[in-house]
Amino acid sequence: MKVCLIGKFPPLEGQVSTIGYWLARGLVERQHTVVVCTNSAEAAAPFRTAYSDNDLQWLKPGDEPSRLSILQTDEFDARQFHIPPDNPVVTKLATLGLRAVREYDCEVVLSTYLEPYAVAAHLVSSWTGAPHVQTHAGSDVGRLAAHPQLGPAYKEILRRAHTFIRKNQLARSLMPESRQVATAPYAPPTSAFHPSAAAMDIDEVLHQSRRVIENDLHWHVLPFRPSLPTFGFYGKLFEAKGVFELIEALGTMRSQGYEFNLLMMTRWYRDENRLRSAITDADLVDQTWLLPPLPNWRIPSFIRTCNAVAYLNRGFGTPSHVPIIPDEVLSCGGCLIVSREVQATGRYQQILQDRETCLLVEDPRDKDELISVLSHIFDHPQLVAKVGQAGYLSLGQARSFEKFIEGWVHTLKQAIG
């Protein structure tokens, strides 16, 4: 099977890029061919992951790297200028998709997000006759599809798509149910995400990323202290993720005599000044290390460096969002500190049980409760290890990367006919 994938891909950060990468890799490892058409190289710095030389080998994995081709759009320049000035990304992606079908003989066009990828994939499918399979995230069906100047076009595209991979109930209204399918949910690949993953050499990362940390993040590169308990946070920097409540609670704990590390891997185009101010106000500067977003295949080592990883969404603005960070933490046997809002979602309700497979915070805005949960890392280290192991086993019983890939193979073959 030969697949043209039009969508987000590394070095672009984020969940859609992550799933697109591991899907492509999973298909290639099963002897299918994937041609990725993406504009990820055009992404500005806040939206890109930080690569080292060793990371480049991950983009062409396996014994047969020729099975994975990555076609990147050209950066916007004077040759593409038109009035009003705008990057013609849909046209460029559609052109790459045409090349994938006509030169690489791709049999099916898969797009992974509505804007701009579904639009480009629809054009390629219309011009070549290759079936169009579309899936989505939370923000595109929850926000973009509701926009009066965007939603009607997406609905027309989806009505003409061969198959729509539906991930949540909100997406049901976007196209006829007769062409909607639900495949096995994503699970991190066990080849990378497992409890035996090596811990990250933080000092090495600080050395490799020194320019970004000092010049862009405006933070220190003091030597890391691996002997102390380490709390971790990674992902996009949103207030609704409970990150500022976490910092305030840890600041209070430090004033009470607790010694620890706070390791944060985050970058976004807003709230970074507020983040630095919050850490300073909490008197946590010398206990906090800020890292730029690293490629997803390095996340396991980040998790294994931490005694516990916090994922504390509260009042998250996109109810249709289905997070995968808890899956990644559980897959590595990490101790997950999670909010009730996340635990109550259908994806995690049966998996995450307080003091069994996670440490549960009813509401991160309750500072006393959050401190009480965080203190378990110090007061009950055996429980923390037990929770991590139980979480790993519970997730493995619920879903697997193999089933995720098998579901996609079946769906794509069905579309090809």
N, C-alpha and C positions, 0 to 999 in steps of 0.2 A: 504494500500500500504506500502511495506517495501523497503526502499531505502538505498543503500550503497553509501555514499558520500566520495570520496577519494580526499582530497584537503587541502588547507590551512584553519586553524581554530585557534581561540584563544587558547593560549596566543600569537600566531604570530600576529604581527601588519600588517596593510595595508588593502587596499580596498577589495582584493579577500577574505581574511580572514573574513572581516566584512560582506560581502554579503553572504558568506558561512554560517556564524553563524546565521544570521537573516533568511536565507532560511530554515535552519534546524529547527529553532525554529518555524517558521511559519507553516511548515509541521506538526510538532509535535502537535502544538495547534489545528490543524485540524484533529487530531486523526490518523495521519500516523506515521509510525515508521522509524526512521533514525539511521543508524549506521555509525558514522564518523570514517574514517581511516586516520590518519594524523601523520606527523612528527613534529608538531609544538612545542612539548616539547623539541625537540633537538635544537631549534633555539638558537643562541648565543644572548647575552644581547642586542646588538643594535637593534635586530629585534623582541624583545619581549615587550609586554605591562607590566606595573607595576601593580600587583594585590594587593588588600587588602583582608583581611579575608571576608569582605562583598561581594566581587566580585565573590567568588567561587559559591555562590548560583545561579548565572546567567548561569553557564555552564550546569545546570540540571534544566531547568525552568519548570513551570507548575505543575498541580496536578498529572500528571502521568510521573514522570521523567524516568521511565523505558522505555518510548518510544524513548528516546534519549540515545544512548550508544556512548562513545568516546573511541576508541582504539588507543593508542599511540605507535609509534615505540620505541624500546629500544634505549637508548643512545649508541653510538658507543663505543665498548670496545674491550679488547683483544680477546674475543671469536669470534669476527667478523673480526679479522685481516686477511688480505691477501695482497699479493704483486702485484702491488704497493699499499700502504695503501690508502684505500678510504672507505667512509661510504656506505654500500650496501643498500641505502635507497629505490631504486626501488623494490628490492627483499623483503624488510621488508614490504613495503606498499602493495605489491601484496599478501603477506602472510596474512596480516590483511584483505584484501579484500576477499580472499578465505574463511577466517573464517566468515566474514559477510554474505556471500552467503550460506555457508554450515551449519553454526551453528545458525545463526539468520534468515535464510530463506529470505534474501533480494532478491527482484525480478528484480531489475534494478541497474546498476552501473553508478553513476554520478561522473564525474571528472571536476574540475573547473579551471585548468591551465595546460598548456602542459607539463611542466617539474617540477617534475618527475611524476605528478599525472596521466596524460593521458596515459603514458607508462604503469604504474602499472595497471590502469583500463582496458586497452586493454588486458593485460595478463589475468586478472581475467575473463573478458568477454569471451575470447577465451577458457579458461579452463572449464568454468561453463555453457556457453550458455546464461548467463544473458545479456540482451541488454546493450550496452554502450552508454550513453548520455554524450556528451562533450560540455563544454562552455569554455570561454577564457577571458583574460584581454586585455590590450593594449600592454604591453611589450612582452608577449609571441608571439603573432601573428605579432607584429611590429619589433621585434628584434631577438628573438630566432628562429622563423620559417624561417628567412632569412639566418641563419647560414648554410654553406654548409655541416657541419657534424651533424646537428640537423634537419633541415627542411625536408629533404627527409623522415626521419623516422616518423616525425609527420604526414606528408601527407599520408603515408601508413596506419598509425593508424586511421586517420580520414576517410579514404576511407572505412574502415571496421566498423566504428562506426555506430550505428543505427541512431542517430540524432546528429546534430551539432547546438547548440544554438548560432546563429551569432549575435554579438553586434555591428559590424561596417562593412563598405564596404571592408576594407582591408582583412577581414577574408573570403571573398567570394571565393577566389582562392584556398582555402585549401582543399576543398572536393566538391563532386558533389552537385549542387544546389538543386537537388531533395530531399536531406536529410538535407537541411538547413532550420531552422525555426527561427523566431524572436518572442520572447515572450514579454509581457509587461515589460517595463524597471523597474529597481530597484527604489524603493522609500523607505525612512526610515520608520520604523514602528511607527505609531502614538501613540502606547502604551508607547513609550519611548521619541520620538521626538515630542514635542508639546510646545506651548508658555508658558504653565503653569509649565514647568519643573523647579525644584528648582535650584537656583544658587549654584555654588560650594563653599564650605568652603575652600578657598585657604590655610589658615593657617593649617587646618587639613591635607590637602594633603601634604603640606610642612613638617609637622611632620611625616606623614606616610612614605614619600619618602626621608627623610632627608639623609639617607646613600647614596642613588643613586645620589641625587642632589649634595651633597658635594664631594663624592668620584669619581663618574663617570662623571657627568656633570661639576664638578669643579665650582659650583656656590653657591650663598648665599641663605639662608633661612630667610631673613629678614621678619618681619611681613608685610602682604599685606595691601594695603590701599584702601578698597572698596569704599570710598567716592569719589574717583577721577574717571574720565572717563577712561575706559579700552579698549585698542585695543588688539585683539586676533589674533593669528596665530597658526594653528596646521597642522600636516602632516609631510611627509618626508622632510628632509632638502636638497633642490636642489636650486642652484642659479637661475635656470629658473623659480622658483616660485615667484620671485620678493622679496624675504625676505630681501636681503641686500639693495635694493632700499628703502624698507619700513623703515628699521632701519636708514638709512641716512636721509630720509625725517623727521622722528620723532626727530632725533638729532637736525636738524635745527629748528624744531618747539620748542624744549625745549630751545634752545638759544634765541628764541624770546619770552620766558616767559610762554609757555604753560606747564601745569602740568598734568600728566596722568600716567597710568600704561600700560606696554606692557607685555602681558601674552602669553608665547610661550610654546606649548606642541609639542616637536619635538625631534627626535633622529635619527641618521643615522651614517654610518661608515666613513663619510668624511665630511669635512667642519665645524666640531664642533669648532676647534681652530679658524677658520676664523670667525665663528659666535660670539664667545666670544670677539675676537679682534674688530669686527665691533661695538658691543655694547659698548665696552670701549671707542673706538675712538669717538663715537657719544655722549659720556658723558651720557649714559643711564643706567649705572650699577644699581644705586639705584632705578630706575624706571622700571626695567625689572625683571621678574620672569621666570625662566626656569623650566618646569615640564617634567618628563619623559612621554612617551606615555602611556595613560591610556586606559583601555578597551573601546570599542566603546559605550557600554551602559552608560558610564559616560560622553560622549561627550555633550549631551544636557545640563548638568549642567555647563560645560565649556562655551558653547555658551551663556547661560543665564547670565553668569558672565560678559560678554563683552558688551560694548556699540556698538561695531562693530567688525566684523571678516574680515580679509583681505585674499583674494585669488587672487593673482596677477600674474598668469602664463604669461610668455612672452618668445617666442622662445622655447617652451617645446619640448624636443627631441623626444617624441613619439607621433606623430600626431594622432594615433589611440586611444590614452588614453581618456577614458570617465570619467571625475571626478565626484565624488558624494559629496564632501565637500560642494559645494554650495547648494545642496539639503538638507543637514543636517542643515545648517545655516537657510535656508528659512523655513524648517519644524518647527524650534523652534521660528520663528518670529524674528530672529536676523537680524540686519542691515548688509548686505553683501557689502563689497568694492571689486569690481571685475574688472579684466582687460578686455579690448575689445577682446583679444584672446579667453578667456573663454566664454564671452557673445556671440561671433559669432559662437560657435559650435552649431550643430543642436539640441543638448539636451537643450540648454538654450536660443536660439535666440529669441523665442517667449515669454519666461517667464521673462527674465531680461531686464528691461527698465530703463534707467537712470533717477534718481530722482523720480521714481515711485515704482519699486520693488528692486532697488539696487542703489548703488553709483558707477558710472562707471569711470574707468581710461583708457583713450585711450592707453597709453603706460607708464607703471610704471617707465621706464627709464627717462621719462620727470619729473625731480624732482619738478619743479614749479607746474606742473599740479597735481602731487600726493599730494603735500602739500595743494593745494587748495581744493582737495576732502577731505583729512583727517580733515581739519579745520571745515568742516560741522558738525562734531561730537560736536564741541564746540559752533559753531555759530548758528546752526539750530537744536537744540535737538528735537523739535516737528516734524520736517521733518524726522529725523532719526527713531523715533518711528513709524511714518506713513509708511515709506519705509519698515520697518520690518513687519508690519501687512499686507501690500499689497503683499509683497513677499510670506508670508505664504498662503494667499488666492489664489494667482496665481499658486503656486506649487500644491496645493490641487486640483485645477481644471485640471491640466495637467496629473497627475499620482498618483497612490496610492499603498500602500503596499499590500492591499487586491488583487488588480488586478495582481500585481507581483506574489504573491503566487498562485493565481488561474491559471495563465498562466503556471507556472511550474507544478502544479498538472496535468493539461491537457496534457502537453507534456510528462511527465513521464508515465502517464497512457497509452498514445498512444504507447509509446515504449514497454510497457509490453504486450499490445495487449489484 
